[in-house]
Amino acid sequence: MNCKPGDLAFVSKGRNAGCIVEVIEIDMVWTQIEGCPIWECRSRTPILCADILNNDVWSTELSIEDSRLRPISGVPVDDETPVETNIPEALQLALGIQARVWA
């Protein structure tokens, strides 16, 4: 598996590619139905996803296949380190991609 509970992850495939989500826990129902690991995830902003009837809905909580997620790591955080993260640099370190920032 690519992710574990508590990870921040980059959605690498599908219509939500580029979104960052928090991995909460394995979605046991969808994992059994699909036969592959599927995570319950949460995002800060609503993401377009499908409901149980395959209708498009906007939600901050959705289930995503493990194969579509890439964990974001490499930025150590503890109580004594100020949290000043350069997002483009963090993405390049964690994912090996170059991010552009528009003002």
C-alpha positions in Angstrom: 0.0 0.0 0.0 1.1 3.6 -0.7 -0.6 5.2 2.3 -1.3 4.8 6.0 -3.8 6.5 8.3 -2.7 10.1 9.1 -0.8 10.7 5.9 -1.3 13.7 3.8 -1.5 12.5 0.2 -1.4 13.9 -3.3 -4.1 12.5 -5.6 -2.1 11.4 -8.7 -4.8 10.0 -11.0 -8.4 10.7 -12.0 -10.5 13.8 -12.0 -9.2 15.0 -8.7 -5.5 14.7 -9.7 -3.5 17.4 -8.0 -5.7 17.6 -4.8 -4.2 17.1 -1.4 -6.1 15.0 1.1 -5.7 13.6 4.6 -5.9 9.7 4.7 -8.2 8.8 7.6 -8.7 5.0 7.5 -9.4 2.0 5.2 -12.9 2.0 3.8 -13.7 -1.6 4.5 -17.0 -1.7 2.5 -15.5 -0.3 -0.8 -12.2 -2.3 -0.3 -14.3 -5.6 -0.2 -16.5 -4.5 -3.1 -13.6 -3.4 -5.3 -11.0 -6.0 -4.2 -8.3 -3.4 -3.7 -7.4 -1.0 -0.9 -9.6 2.1 -0.8 -9.1 4.9 1.8 -11.5 7.2 3.5 -10.0 10.7 2.9 -10.7 14.2 3.9 -9.9 17.5 2.1 -10.0 21.1 3.3 -12.1 22.2 0.4 -14.9 20.3 -1.4 -13.9 17.9 -4.1 -16.1 16.6 -6.9 -16.8 12.9 -6.4 -19.5 10.4 -7.0 -22.1 9.3 -4.4 -23.4 5.7 -4.0 -25.7 6.2 -7.0 -22.8 7.5 -9.1 -24.2 11.1 -9.1 -21.6 13.9 -9.0 -21.5 15.7 -5.6 -19.1 18.1 -3.9 -17.7 16.7 -0.6 -14.8 17.1 1.8 -15.0 13.4 2.7 -14.5 10.8 -0.1 -13.0 7.4 -0.7 -10.0 7.0 -3.0 -8.1 4.0 -4.3 -4.7 3.5 -2.7 -3.2 3.3 -6.2 -4.3 6.9 -6.9 -2.6 8.3 -3.8 1.0 9.3 -3.2 1.9 10.2 0.4 3.6 13.5 1.1 6.4 13.3 3.5 9.9 14.6 4.1 9.0 17.7 6.0 9.8 17.0 9.7 7.4 18.7 12.1 7.6 18.8 15.9 6.5 21.1 18.7 9.8 23.1 18.6 10.2 23.6 14.8 8.4 26.6 13.4 6.0 25.5 10.6 7.1 27.5 7.6 6.7 25.2 4.6 7.6 26.2 1.1 4.9 24.2 -0.7 6.5 24.0 -4.2 9.8 22.9 -2.6 8.0 20.3 -0.4 6.2 18.9 -3.5 9.5 18.7 -5.4 11.2 16.9 -2.5 8.3 14.5 -1.8 7.0 13.8 -5.3 9.8 14.8 -7.6 7.6 17.3 -9.5 8.2 20.9 -10.3 5.3 23.1 -9.1 4.5 26.6 -10.4 3.1 29.3 -8.2 1.0 32.1 -9.7 0.4 35.3 -7.8 
